[in-house]
């Protein structure tokens, strides 16, 4: 796991990331690099969280290959850097067919398992008090379940729609059928049902639903025509030949309407607790309790449409958010708005340290920790390392920093 934070105002953006990484077997090491300069020449940085590798290749390697490919090229807006990096991932030549087949197989298992769970739930609802159920009745429920899932996926607002390389999926149909057989075991599926499952699998990739294994990508800094910092974030899940499976694009831009902001990533609860005055899990439990109380009130319970209960619940949720904003968030953001750039750096590092301390003194796994890498990006000075761990003695390896700009291939930053 990871704790990362970005703090922005009109003077610049501070980025901080811990070094903890969980390897196979649950062993935690405090040696991972998660924060990098995206360009050697321009004020842009990148952070990753989630998986340390993508399609079998370390993110550090991919990012440094992109940086060498980018050279001294720049873009007018930060969003253009994000688009260029996404396009680079889509055409990255070192992802093998074996990596892609492994990714397809893992996603097949998830999709088939979700379909099976949905199907079992539908059977339970349909036949809870029924005996001597016929196979034809079970098939009918399964067909309805497949139809329902497919229609639900098709109706998802596809503002972000993946142009899926269906040829790769079709060329690996044996792999998909073997996976279906492994999940559904003795339940015999017709060709039409298998075809419906494959259609759902393709929609799963196209609409990016049921995807829970991904890496968060944060790109921050300035485009050539931007005088205030911006931050872009998206999630990368995998690649199927010519199709990059990614989703969740969002952007935060400092300007007239937003003059300062604090954005945590991955393990965010301590930053939220600091900024909003309440732990998000505790806040959720409060609202759950309120919901239970509302359900117990007879006048509301007798409302057939639950309209009164929902109206009261929404009002309480809005009131809680207003309290958090007025009492905690707004005063802190007002201070961040006026901070000098190096105060942003100190605050960003403290936010990550706070999360690491919480993990250390609680019974949670210490999945945040190790040296904290901190960088400051400003329009005038570019990407500046404030703190950067190394696994070598810089005094003995001065040629690395020289090569960083000289050859464009061996830089260590």
N, C-alpha and C positions, 0 to 999 in steps of 0.2 A: 504494500500500500504506500501511499504518498501523502505528503502535505505540501502544497504549493500555494503561493499567493501573488497577486499582482495589485499594486496600489498606484493609482494614476491621478495626477492633476495636470494643470496646464503647463507646468514646468518640466514634466517628464513622467517616466514610469519605472517603478522599482519591481524587480522580479526576485523571488526567493524560492528555493526548492531544497528539500531534505535529501538524504543520500540512501535511505533504507530501501532494500529490495528483498522480496521474498522469493527464494528459489525452491526447486522441487523438494518435497518433504517438509516444507514449512520453515526451513532455515532462513533466518533474516541476516543479511549482510548490509553494512553501512558504507557502501563503496560505489553506488550507482551514480552516473551522471544523468541529470534530467533537464538541465538548463544549458543552452548553447547560443552562440551567435549564429544567426541564420545567414548573414552576409558578412564578408570580411571587410567591406568598404562602406556599408550603409547602416543606418540606425534601426536594425531589426533583430529581434531575438526570438527564440522558440523554446518552449517547455513541453515535456511529455509526462503523462501519468497513466497508470494502468500497467499494461504489459511493457516490458523492457525491449521486446523484439516484435517484428512484424513479418509474417510469412517466413519465419526462420532466420531473419537477419536482424541484428541489433539496430535499434533506432539510431544510436550514435553513428554507426556506419552509414546508414541511409542519409542522415542529415548532413554529414560531412561530404558525402558524395554529391548531394544537391548543392552544397555551398561551393564546391569546386566547379560544378556545372554552371552555376549562376555567375561566377567570376565577378566582374564589376558592374553587371547589369542591375538596373534599378527600375522601380515602378512608381507611377504617380500616386497610388493609394496603397495602404497596407493590405486592403482586400485583394489587390492584384498579386501580392506576394503569396497570399493564401491560395489563390486560384492556380498560380504557377507551381506551387509545391504539390498541390493535389494532382495536377497534370503530370508532374514528374513521377509521383508515386504510381500513377496509372501506366506509365511507360517504362518504369524501372526494369531493366533487362535481366536482373539477377534473381528474380523470383522464379523458382523452378516449377514444372508441371507437378512434381511430387508434392511441393508445398501447397499448391492450389488444390490438388486432390484431397490432401489432408484437411484443408480448410472446408472444402465442400462436404466431406464426410462428417466433420464435427457439426456443421450447421444442419445437415440432414438429420442427424441424431436428435438435435434440439427440436427441430420442427416436427418430426415424427412423434417424439415424446409429448410435445404440447398437444398435437392432434389426438393422441391416445388418451391423455388426461381429460381433454374436453369431451371426447366420446364417452368415457366412463362416467363422467358427471351427468351427461345427457341420459345415459342408460339408467342411472340411479333415479333421476327425476321421473323418467317415463315409466319405469317398472318397479317402483319402490314397494308397492303392495300387490304385485302380480306374480303368479306362479305359472310354471310350464311355458316359459317364453320360447317362441319359435325362432329358429335361425333367420327366417325371412324378416321377422320383426326387428331383430338386432341389425340386420343389413339395412333395413329402412332407416333406423336411427342413425347408423353410421353415414349413410348417404346424405341425410339431412344435416348432420354435423359438418361434413365436408363442404356442403353447399353454403352453410351458414358462415364458416370460416372464410371461404373464398369470397363471398359477397362482402364480408366485413373488411377484408384486405382491399378489395377493389374500391370500396367507398372511402378509404382513408384519403384525406386531403394530401395529394401528392405534389405539394409545392416543390419538394425535393424528390425527384424521381430518377432512379438509377437506370441508365441505358444498359440493360443487362445483356451480356454475351451468352445468349441461350444455347449457342452451339457447343460451348464447353460443357454445359449441364447435359445436353442431349448425347454428347459423345461419351459420357460417363454413366450411362443409364444402368449398367450392371452394378456399379458401385452403389447407386441409389437404391436399386431393388434389393440388394443384399442388406442394406441398412434398414429398409422397410421391413424385411423379413425378420431381422434381428429384434426390432422393436415390437412388432405386432405378433411375433412368435407363431402360435398355432392358428391364429385367426387368418383364414384364407381370403385374400383380396382378389377381386376381379380386375381385369385389365382397365376397365373404366374407372375403378376406384384408385388404382395406381396412377392413372393419368391425372385424376383430380388432385392427388397428393403432390405430384410433380408440379402441377399448376400452382398450388399453394406455395411450394418451395420457391418457385420463380418469383411469385409475388412477395415472399418473405425477403428476398434480396432487393427487388425493385422498390419496395416501400420501406425497407429497413425496419421491420417489426420483428419482435421476439429475439432481438440481437442484444445479448448481454456480455459478450466478450469483445472488447475494443480497447483502443488506446486513445486517450484524450490528447489532442494537439492544440497548443496555445501559441499563437504567433502575435507578437506585440512590437510596437515601435511606430515608425513614421514612413509614409510614402513621400516622394519628392515634393508633392504639392500640398502636403499636410503640415500645419504648424503646431497642431496638438496631437498627442499620442492616441492610438487606437489599439484595440485588442480583438483578435478573431479567434474563435474556438470551433473545432469540429471533432468528430469521433471517427476513427478509421478502424474498420473491422477486418477486412481481408481483400483478396483480389481473385477474380476468376477470369483468367486470360486477359482480355482487354477491358474488363470492368472492375473499377475500384469501388468497393462497398464502403461508403462513408455517409455520415448523416449528422444532424444536430447543429448545423452551422448557425452561429450567432456572432454578433459584433457589438462591441462597446466603444463608443467614440466620445472623447472629451471635446466639449465645445460650449455653445451658449446654454443649451438645456442641461447638460451634464458636465459639471466643472470638476468633479472629483468622485472617485469610487474605489471600493475595496472588493476584490473578486478572489475568493478562495476556490481551490480545486481539489478534487478527490476527497480527502478527509477534511470536511469543512466545518464541523460542529463547533470547534473552539473559536474560530473566527466569527461565526454567526453569533455565538454567545457573547463575545466581546462587543460586536457591532450592534446587536439587537437586544442585548440584555437578558436573553433567555436561550437555553439550549433548544435546538429545533426538535429533538426527540421529546423533550419535556413539553414543549408547546403543542406538539401533536397529541400527546397523551391528555393534555388539558382539554383539547377540542373533542377528543374521543369521549372523555367523561361528560362533557357538556351534551354531546349527542345522546348518550345513555340517559342523562337526566331529562332531556327533552322528550325522549320516547316514553318516559314514565308518566308524563303529564297527560291526564285523561283528555282534556279539551283538545290538545294537539293530536293525541293519538287517534281520536275519533275523526280526524280530518282524513277523508279517504285518499286524497292526493298528496298528503304530507306537505302541503304548501306552507302551512303555518310553521311547522317544525323547521322546514328548510329556510324560511324567511328569518326566523329567530336565530338559527345556527349561522347563517351568512352574516347577519348583523353583528353577532358576537365575534366572529372571525375578523370582520372588518374593524371592529372596535379594538381587538387585541393588536392587530397590525398597526392601527393608528397610535396606540400607546407606545409600541416598540419604536415607531418612527420618531415620534415627538420626544420621547424620554431618552432614547439611546442613539438610534441611527443618525438622525439629522444633526445633532450636535457634533458627533464624531466626524461626519462627512464635512461639516463646516470647518473643522480644524484641519482636516486633510487638504481641503481646498487651499488653505493658506500656508501649507508646509513648504519649506525649502526642499530641494531635491534630495539632499542627503538625509533629511529627516524621513523621507519616504523610504529610503533604504533601511534605516534603523527600525522603522515600524514593520516593514515586510519581514525582516529577519526575526523580529520579536514574535510575530504572528505564527511563524513556523515553529519557533522554539516553544511557544505556548502549547501547541498541539503535541509536540514531542514530550513535554513535561507531563501533560495529561495522560499520555500513554504510559509513561514511566511510573507514575504514582497510582495507577489504577490496575485492575486485574485484566485489562485488555492486552492483546499482543503488542509488543513494542514495534509496531509496523511503521513508525515515524521516528527518525533519529539520524545520528551521524552528523558529519560536517554539513553545514548549510551553505550552499552556493548562492551568492547574491550578485545581481547585476543592476546597473542603472542605465537607462536609455534616455538620452535627450536629443533634441533636434540639432544642437550645435556640436556636442561632443561625441555623439554616436553611442555605440554599445561599449560600456565600461564595466570590467569586472571589479567588484568591490571585495568579494571573497570568492576564492576558487580553490577547491582541493586539487591536489595533484598526486599521482602515484610515482613521482620521480622528483629528483632534486633539480629545480630549474637552473641552479648555478652550474650543474654538470651537463646541461642539455640546452645551451643557449642557441644552438643551431636550429632547434625546433621552432622558436619564435621567428628566426630569420627566414626559415623555409615557409612559414605560414603565409607570408606575402610574396616570397620570391617565386616559388614554383606552383603554388596553388594546389598542391597535392598532399603535403605531409604535415600541415599545420596541426597543432595539438589543442588549439583553443576551442 
